[in-house]
Amino acid sequence: MKLIINNIFLLLVAVVLLTSCNKGSKAPVTTSTSGTITLMCDNSFENIMQQEIDVFEFQYPKAHILARYLPQNDVIDSLMQFKTRAIVAARDLTKAEKDFLRKNKRAVRSKMIAVDALALIVNPENTIEMISRKEIGDILTGKLTMWNDVEPNKTGEIKIVFDDENSSTVQYMRDSLMNGQPFGKNIYAQNSIEGVFQAVQKNKGAIGIIGVSWITSDMRNSDISTEEMVNQLNDNSGVNVAEFDKAVKVLKVMGNTREAYKPYQQYIYDGRYPLFRQIYMIIASAGGTLEHGFFSFVTSFNGQKLIMKTGVMPAVMHPQVVQLGE
């Protein structure tokens, strides 16, 4: 009898342990404001999304968003290979990509969250102030190799600097300005945004091509706490116009007119600044999940207001009342 009781006890222990193991193997449950998820983001937009994550996690302490910043192709692949359910990229999914995800029972949702301008930065000692779209294309393809080919200029050889050879910035320039031609021999990849800045600051002939949020002085030098950022979002005051970092010179770019413009939000908004691209947030997750909750925050009034502070133009422009001095 004692042996039977012992066997029953051992069987119960085994059942409990097996049940515990099965529970541990299940994916953790998330809500719209709690749990842990992974977000894959185009590394061109790291500083924009990191602010969104910091503020969201501050407001919802039980939410944990683990962000990875990668070249755009890797970001898209991670979603299509079911390695993540949330991404940020410089393009929307194609119809075929959305159909594939839906076929695999993924609830796909995408929305444009901002418009990013690509800024051209040079060393402050370079005398050039403006450049045209055609000249940029000719520089990229190697037709123009010296600054003196663009305008009377003693700076010397032109060296084009990108953050990464596989970045969405490189892809944009290839698709928009090069008419299918290959890159010239004067192209260099620095493997980081900071590397682009360092190359331009050290080399008078370098021209860096980066997203506009990386050149705003507020983003590069701000020491504001997340709590202060949240307080600013919750008040009713307008958003100050972002100023550019004076450590580099930001060039004016000429589009289809004879006027040239710097990548300020107003000129991005009305199309006068010609180098811009859309930023999309895409999730493949049902309502009530943390992916859905973060998506809702980024596309909300405060999420869009936070984007405006970076110098990028949010997808939803909210009117501001500005008191002008007499």
PyMOL commands that set and color helices and strands:
alter all, ss='L'
color gray80, all
select helices_A, chain A and resi 2-25+43-59+72-80+95-103+133-140+147-149+168-177+193-202+212-215+217-221+226-234+265-269+290-298+301-308
alter helices_A, ss='H'
color red, helices_A
select strands_A, chain A and resi 35-42+63-70+86-89+108-122+130-132+159-162+187-189+206-211+249-250+252-254+260-261+276-284+313-314
alter strands_A, ss='S'
color yellow, strands_A
deselect
rebuild
show_as cartoon
